[in-house]
């Protein structure tokens, strides 16, 4: 991912937490995955592998979704 996309994703996640009035922390893992820790939950947002019909995966301990 490019640096511009990284910053756009971070901004989107930060604005989303503010809009939902949820206090949380966002950090980028070494593999490029975004980790959001908020409201006693951890959510991972990662780029989907190439060749799949979706761009992102979103997962917590209970379920995962693709977008």
C-alpha atoms as a printed R data frame, in Angstrom:
   type eleno elety resid chain resno       x       y      z
1  ATOM     1    CA   UNK     A     1   0.000   0.000  0.000
2  ATOM     2    CA   UNK     A     2   1.157   3.483 -0.708
3  ATOM     3    CA   UNK     A     3   1.822   5.998  2.042
4  ATOM     4    CA   UNK     A     4  -1.137   8.093  0.890
5  ATOM     5    CA   UNK     A     5  -3.505   5.138  1.139
6  ATOM     6    CA   UNK     A     6  -2.137   4.270  4.585
7  ATOM     7    CA   UNK     A     7  -2.874   7.790  5.807
8  ATOM     8    CA   UNK     A     8  -6.341   7.754  4.230
9  ATOM     9    CA   UNK     A     9  -7.198   4.456  5.940
10 ATOM    10    CA   UNK     A    10  -5.892   5.720  9.286
11 ATOM    11    CA   UNK     A    11  -7.918   8.937  8.929
12 ATOM    12    CA   UNK     A    12 -11.064   6.978  8.031
13 ATOM    13    CA   UNK     A    13 -10.674   4.728 11.072
14 ATOM    14    CA   UNK     A    14  -9.989   7.673 13.406
15 ATOM    15    CA   UNK     A    15 -12.957   9.672 12.090
16 ATOM    16    CA   UNK     A    16 -15.188   6.615 12.395
17 ATOM    17    CA   UNK     A    17 -14.312   6.162 16.067
18 ATOM    18    CA   UNK     A    18 -15.014   9.850 16.718
19 ATOM    19    CA   UNK     A    19 -18.311   9.743 14.821
20 ATOM    20    CA   UNK     A    20 -19.422   6.734 16.861
21 ATOM    21    CA   UNK     A    21 -18.134   8.395 20.068
22 ATOM    22    CA   UNK     A    22 -15.953   5.395 20.830
23 ATOM    23    CA   UNK     A    23 -12.610   5.887 22.553
24 ATOM    24    CA   UNK     A    24 -10.021   3.660 20.962
25 ATOM    25    CA   UNK     A    25  -6.528   3.270 19.622
26 ATOM    26    CA   UNK     A    26  -5.436   2.491 16.087
27 ATOM    27    CA   UNK     A    27  -2.068   1.118 15.106
28 ATOM    28    CA   UNK     A    28  -0.511  -0.432 12.062
29 ATOM    29    CA   UNK     A    29   1.098  -3.837 12.418
30 ATOM    30    CA   UNK     A    30   4.360  -4.745 10.687
31 ATOM    31    CA   UNK     A    31   2.448  -6.772  8.061
32 ATOM    32    CA   UNK     A    32   0.297  -3.741  7.114
33 ATOM    33    CA   UNK     A    33  -2.780  -4.842  9.052
34 ATOM    34    CA   UNK     A    34  -4.613  -2.152 11.019
35 ATOM    35    CA   UNK     A    35  -5.465  -3.044 14.611
36 ATOM    36    CA   UNK     A    36  -8.253  -1.107 16.310
37 ATOM    37    CA   UNK     A    37  -8.663  -1.534 20.058
38 ATOM    38    CA   UNK     A    38 -11.859   0.025 21.391
39 ATOM    39    CA   UNK     A    39 -14.702  -0.763 23.775
40 ATOM    40    CA   UNK     A    40 -13.007  -3.957 25.004
41 ATOM    41    CA   UNK     A    41 -12.781  -5.272 21.434
42 ATOM    42    CA   UNK     A    42  -9.960  -5.750 18.961
43 ATOM    43    CA   UNK     A    43 -10.705  -5.489 15.267
44 ATOM    44    CA   UNK     A    44  -8.227  -6.209 12.478
45 ATOM    45    CA   UNK     A    45  -8.522  -4.589  9.043
46 ATOM    46    CA   UNK     A    46  -6.227  -6.087  6.403
47 ATOM    47    CA   UNK     A    47  -5.792  -5.997  2.651
48 ATOM    48    CA   UNK     A    48  -7.214  -9.091  0.998
49 ATOM    49    CA   UNK     A    49  -4.778 -11.304 -0.916
50 ATOM    50    CA   UNK     A    50  -4.463 -10.566 -4.660
51 ATOM    51    CA   UNK     A    51  -6.895 -12.248 -7.002
52 ATOM    52    CA   UNK     A    52  -9.871 -12.230 -4.662
53 ATOM    53    CA   UNK     A    53 -13.090 -10.341 -5.479
54 ATOM    54    CA   UNK     A    54 -12.813  -8.086 -2.426
55 ATOM    55    CA   UNK     A    55 -10.201  -5.603 -1.189
56 ATOM    56    CA   UNK     A    56 -10.290  -5.799  2.605
57 ATOM    57    CA   UNK     A    57 -10.927  -8.265  5.397
58 ATOM    58    CA   UNK     A    58 -12.332  -7.155  8.739
59 ATOM    59    CA   UNK     A    59 -12.132  -9.557 11.664
60 ATOM    60    CA   UNK     A    60 -12.601  -9.705 15.393
61 ATOM    61    CA   UNK     A    61 -12.356 -12.702 17.673
62 ATOM    62    CA   UNK     A    62 -15.899 -13.775 16.838
63 ATOM    63    CA   UNK     A    63 -16.284 -13.261 13.074
64 ATOM    64    CA   UNK     A    64 -14.746 -11.885  9.896
65 ATOM    65    CA   UNK     A    65 -16.101 -10.098  6.838
66 ATOM    66    CA   UNK     A    66 -14.776  -9.124  3.471
67 ATOM    67    CA   UNK     A    67 -15.354  -5.858  1.665
